Amino acid sequence: MQQSPTLLSDVRACTLCRDKLPLEPRPILQFSTTARILIAGQAPGRKAHHKGRPFDDPSGDRLRKWMGINRAQFYDAKLIAILPMGFCFPGSGKSGDLPPRPECAETWHRALLTQLEKLQLTLVIGRYAMEYHLPDFNGSVTDTVMNWQAYWPHCLPLPHPSPRNQRWLKQNPWFEHEVLPLLKQRVADILRNNT
């Protein structure tokens, strides 16, 4: 197996999709073989692309609130890995960002995921991540999130924390009351036991 420093530098230098992206390739991820929590997301947005940091936007603010952690904890790669399905900003469509480019998962994910041997929790965010990480995904984010207990405590499917998802959150108040307190406790336990 390829050693992670070489693999990580290869991922960060990737230009496989150069001709299919609206901006220059800029793979954005956070990775360390010591990570205890994996955030499996969709793809970086335009703001994350320009800042060079995953979830450095209102979606990230909400995700950190859901997890009950601060920015320093969130951006500690020794504790938290962030591997979106696509590592580069895929462009914008009529109702938001375009789907992640498939080349990232096909080329890099298996090698990266096999090196995360200390994982205790995987947060699977949104449809594209669910399709990849949850073999029984039925195409419905809502149904999958409602069935969260089937994956708990090692995995948790989540809706995207984007401000665009405000309507979903209002229509599903059980998520905030039932799921988020358990998520915060689980994250706190993992971080406390691994510091």
TAGIKA-V302192 format. One record per pair of residues at least 6 apart in sequence whose C-alpha atoms are under 7 Angstrom apart, sorted by sequence separation. I is the first residue (numbers start at 1). GAP is how many residues later the second one is. D is the distance in Angstrom with one decimal. If there is no record, write none. Layout:
BEGIN
I;GAP;D  I;GAP;D
END
This chain:
BEGIN
18;6;6.5  48;6;5.4  64;6;6.4  74;6;6.4  91;6;5.7  92;6;5.2  124;6;6.0  131;6;5.9  18;7;5.8  48;7;6.3  90;7;6.9  91;7;5.5  130;7;6.3  137;7;6.8  48;8;5.7  90;8;5.7  148;8;6.0  48;9;6.9  90;9;6.7  148;9;6.2  15;10;5.8  44;10;6.1  47;10;6.7  90;10;5.7  90;11;6.4  145;12;5.3  14;13;7.0  144;13;6.7  145;13;5.8  86;14;4.6  127;14;5.9  12;15;5.3  85;15;6.2  86;15;5.4  126;15;6.6  11;16;7.0  28;16;6.9  86;16;6.7  87;17;6.5  86;18;5.3  141;18;6.7  85;19;6.6  86;19;6.8  85;20;5.8  26;23;6.8  28;24;6.2  28;25;6.3  29;25;6.3  28;26;6.2  122;32;6.3  123;32;5.9  124;32;6.0  125;32;6.0  126;32;6.4  121;33;4.5  122;33;4.6  123;33;5.0  124;33;4.6  125;33;4.8  126;33;5.2  120;34;5.8  121;34;5.3  122;34;6.3  123;34;5.9  124;34;5.9  125;34;5.7  126;34;5.2  123;35;6.8  125;35;5.5  49;40;6.1  43;41;5.1  35;42;6.4  37;42;6.3  38;42;5.8  39;42;6.1  40;42;6.1  41;42;6.4  42;42;4.9  43;42;5.9  35;43;4.9  36;43;5.2  37;43;4.8  38;43;4.8  39;43;4.7  40;43;5.2  41;43;4.2  42;43;5.0  43;43;4.7  44;43;6.6  46;43;6.1  34;44;5.2  35;44;4.2  36;44;6.0  37;44;6.2  38;44;5.8  39;44;6.3  40;44;5.3  41;44;6.1  42;44;6.3  43;44;5.8  44;44;6.1  45;44;5.5  85;44;6.2  32;45;5.5  34;45;6.5  35;45;4.9  43;45;6.4  44;45;5.1  31;46;5.5  32;46;5.4  35;46;5.6  43;46;6.1  30;47;5.8  32;49;6.5  31;50;4.7  30;51;5.1  31;51;6.4  30;52;4.8  29;53;5.5  30;53;6.6  29;54;5.4  29;55;7.0  43;57;5.5  29;58;6.4  42;58;6.2  28;59;5.1  27;60;4.5  28;60;6.2  27;61;4.9  26;62;5.6  25;63;6.0  22;68;6.9  21;69;5.8  22;69;5.7  21;70;6.7  35;81;6.7  38;81;7.0  33;82;5.7  34;82;6.9  36;82;5.5  37;82;5.6  40;82;6.9  33;83;5.0  35;83;6.4  36;83;4.2  37;83;6.0  38;83;6.3  39;83;6.0  40;83;5.9  41;83;6.3  42;83;6.9  33;84;6.9  34;84;6.1  35;84;6.3  36;84;5.4  37;84;4.9  38;84;4.6  39;84;4.9  40;84;4.9  41;84;4.8  42;84;6.6  36;85;6.7  37;85;5.8  38;85;6.1  39;85;6.4  40;85;6.0  41;85;6.7  42;86;6.1  42;87;5.9  41;88;5.7  40;89;6.1  63;98;5.8  62;99;5.9  59;102;5.0  59;103;4.5  58;104;6.9  59;104;6.5  58;105;7.0  66;114;5.9  67;116;6.1  68;116;5.1  67;117;4.9  66;118;6.7  67;120;6.4
END
